[in-house]
C-alpha cells in the first residue's frame, strides 16, 4: 500500500475493470461521500445521486490518474463537492449570501420546543436545518473539518483557499451556528 496515497493501488485495477477493486473503493468511500453530500445538500436522495455520479467519474478517469500529485481522496472529495454545488446552483432558492437574522427562516415550529432540552433526535434535526441555512462556503468548511475529519490544511487545499481563509470561514460558521442554535433553544452541554 502506498503510504502517501492509500488508494493509489486500487486505481490501476479499477482502470482495468477489476470488479473487486471497484467494490473495495465503493466500500471504503461510500459512507463518507454520502455524509458529505447529505450535509451539503440536506437531501438524502440527491446525496445518493451525487455519490453515484462521483463513482462513475472515478471509473471513467481511473486510467488517467497519476500518483504523486494530490491524494486521490482529495480529488474524490473535490468531485463530490463540485457536484453538490452544481445541484445547489439549480435550486430556485440558491444563495451564498451571509446569514443574517432578518432573513433567516424558522428552523422548526417553536411550539414544538419544550422549555427543557431537546432530545438527541430533535437536536440532530435542528443542527441539520441550521447547517443547511449557512452560506455554502461556511457549510463546506464545517463539513470538511468536523464531519469529514480533514485537517485544516487538507480542507483548505480542497476548497482552494489558504488556511487563514479556512479558519475565518470556520469562525464565521461557528458563530452563525451558535446564533441559529441558540434561537432554537439548543445549547452546548
N, C-alpha and C positions, 0 to 999 in steps of 0.2 A: 504494500500500500504506500502511496506517495504521501509523505508526512506533510508536505506543503499543500497538497490538494488531495484529500482522501477520496474524491470522486473521479480523479483522473483515469484510473484503471478501468472504470466502467464505460467511459465514453467510446473508446475504440470498439468495445464489444457491442455497444448499442448501435454504433455506425454499421457494424456487420449484420445487424438484425438479430442479435442474440436475445431471445425472449427472456431468458433468465436474468440477463443484465437489466433489461427494461423493467421487469418485475421488481428487481432489487432496488433500482433507482426510485420507482414509484413508492415502494415500501419505506424507503429511507426519507423521502421528501414530501410525500403527500400531506401528512398531517400538518406540517409547518406551513406549506403553501396554502392549505385550506384555512388555517388560522389567520395567516396574513391577509388573504383576500376577504375573509369574512369580516375581519376588523376594519379593513379599508372600505368595504362596500356596504357593510351592515345588511347583507343579504346572502344567505347560505346557498341558494340556487345559483346566483351569479358567481359566487366564490367557487363553486364546483366547476362552472364553465371556464373560469379563469385558470383553475388548476389543470383542467383537461387541455386547454389551449397551450399552456406553458409546457406540458409534457409533449405535446405534438411538436412544439418548436425544438425541444431537446432532441427528439427523434430525427427531425429534419436537419438539424445543424450539428449533430454529434460528429460527423465525419470531418467537419471543418474546425473542430475545437483544437486549439493549440495551448498546451500547458505552458506554464512559465509566466503567463500574464496574470490576469485576475483569477481568483479562485472560481471554480465552476459554481459553487453555492452563491457567490456574489452575483454572477451573471444570471443565475436562476431567479434570485430574488428581484433583480432589476427587470427581468422579463415580466414576472408576475405583477410587479408594481406598475409597469407601463400599461399592461393590460387592464389593471384596475383603473388607472387614470383615463384610459380610453373609454371605459364604461361610465365613469363618473362624468366625463365631458358630454356624454349623450343624454344625461338626465336633464330634465327641464329645470330642476331646482339646483343645478350645479352652481356653486360659488366657491371661491377660495379667499373670500374676504375675512378679515379678522373678526373674531367673536365679539359681539357687543351685547350688553344686557337688554338693549332696546328691541333688538330683533330676534332674540333667542326664543325658539319655540318651547312650549311647555313639554317637559320630558315625560311626565306621567301625570295622571289625574291626581291633584293634590288631595282630593277626598279619600283616596286610597291609602295615603300615608298616615299611619297612626303616630301618636306622639312618641312612642318608643321606637327604637332602632328597627330598620327594615331587616327582614330575614335575608339570608345569603342569596337566595334566588332573586329576590327583588333587587338587591344591591347589584347583582350582575346585570340585570336588565337596565337599571338606571345608569350604570357605568357604560354599558354598550351604547345606550342612547346619547350620553354625554360625549363619548368618543366620536360618534357619528356627526355631532354638531361642530366639532373642532374644524378649523381650516385644514385643508388637506395636508399641507406640509407639516403642520404640528402633529396631526394624527399619524402621519407616516413616521415621523421621528419617534413618537411614543411607541408605536407598534414595533418598529425595528429594534429599539433598545430594550423595552420591557417585555414584550411578548415573544419576539424572535430571539431575544437574548444576545444581540450583536453588541460588540464593543462600540464605543463612540467612534473609533477610527473606522471600523467596518461600516457602521451606519452612515457616517459622513461620506465615505467613499461611494457607497451605494446611492446616496441622494445627490452626489455631485456637489457637495458643499464642504467648507472647511469644518474642522472640529469645533472651532469657536462658533460658527454659524449654527451647527447642530445643537450645541449647548444652549444657544439663545432660543432656538425653536423649542427645545425641551423645557426651558424655563417658562416661556410663554404658555406652552401646552399645559404644564403642571398648574400654573396659576389659573388658567381658564377652566381646567378640570375641577380644581378646588372650588371655584366660584359656582360652577354648574352643580356640583355635588352638594355643596352647602345649601343651595336653593332647594334641593330635594330632601334635605334632612339626613344626608349620608355624611358621616364624619369619620375621620380616621380613628381607629381604636387606640 
